[in-house]
Amino acid sequence: MTKHNIFNEDTQAAVDFSSAAYESNDYFMRNYSRCRELLLVEKDPEKAAEAVMFGIRHARLLHLDDFLLPVVYIDWMLPELEEELKKQGIPEFVVWESLKDVEIWIQSYRKYHQGQAGLDRIEWVFRSLAGKVRRYGSLQFEEVTYEFPFLVFENRQSGAFMALACPEVLIDQDGYISGTNGRSMIREIRTYLDFKDRTVTGYSADLKRGTVSVNTPVSLNLDEWEIKLAPGEKAVAVHIPEGSDLSPGSVDSSLKTAKNYYENDILVCESWMLDAHLEQILPQTGRLISFMKRFYKMPVMTERPQILERVMGFDFSMEALEDFSCTTSLQTSLKKYLLDGNEMFTTAGFMPWK
């Protein structure tokens, strides 16, 4: 069988150099066997990642290159991975596009570890290896359980969308879920849903801003509006790989190609790229703004905005903002916006997918 290579030359050289040390140790062979079973047989990337973490700790005790271990394991199982993914009915071009994510995260690890090869986003990468996250062109797609605390409604006649907050969600004075970004709370409301006489009443999301409209509840006639998505149902999530081409044509092509392999007619997403505040720091005609505007937006609770790690760096802290040295125009705009006392938000969203 021809072995495809998903690593660049430097990564492959590091793997080849370290493989013998791991292969000669009985513990690592048993640990690899368990990881392989969990990933290829049981299709459980979370448990497989947990097993590898035990191996990483053991490698550290032996003064081996600890976070290179998952990369070595991936290299060993690559031929089997290819066959298992094809057995799932995944086209070959999708298999190898999806596996590109491995090297993306190895390069991210290098950036924060003096150029050393390794992998610390193990569970996420293993989701691609298990066939759960699949890349079609510019975007990745994953079948998930919908968990955002909003019921999505579609008007039966016009096709318009509304989203009502689920019961018992605490919303702050600005319409964000309480605790988001660690922000101060002046007042809050507790959401509710009341189904009565073919009508549902509750607090709606401002689908353009990504907040909850806290002033006045709204009522929807269920003869006119149908529930399209509710927590606990199957959904398809879209992810944006680092370095993706987000030009409208590329995004359209990705969405069209992927639609052939999924039944859902709504896509969901959670990302810094859905934040409506991007309009304050980016050109209105840019690709990111175009992508952001594809989605109807809802608030989601996160302790800090994802844009900080993805744009400023995984090692960034707000305490270092004033002295942060910008190397991109987006970093420069974001820094100024934050220093002026403004906030950014990780945002949830959905879009129709016909």
Secondary structure, DSSP 8 states (H G I E B T S, - for coil): ------S-HHHHHHHHHHHHHHHT-HHHHHHHHHHHIIIIIS--HHHHHHHHHHHHHHHHHTTS-GGGHHHHHHHHHHHHHHHHHHHTT--HHHHHHHHHHHHHHHHHHHHTTTT------HHHHHHHHTTSEEEETTEEEEEEE--SSEEEEEETTT--EEEEE-TT-EEETTSSBTTGGG---S-EEE--EEEETTEEEE-BEETTTTEE--SS-EEEETTTEEEEE-TTSEEEEEE--TT----HHHHHHHHHHHHTT---SEEEEEEGGG-GGGGGTS-TTSHHHHHHTTSEEEE---SS-THIIIII-TT--GGGTTT----SHHHHHHHHHHHTT-----EEEEEE--
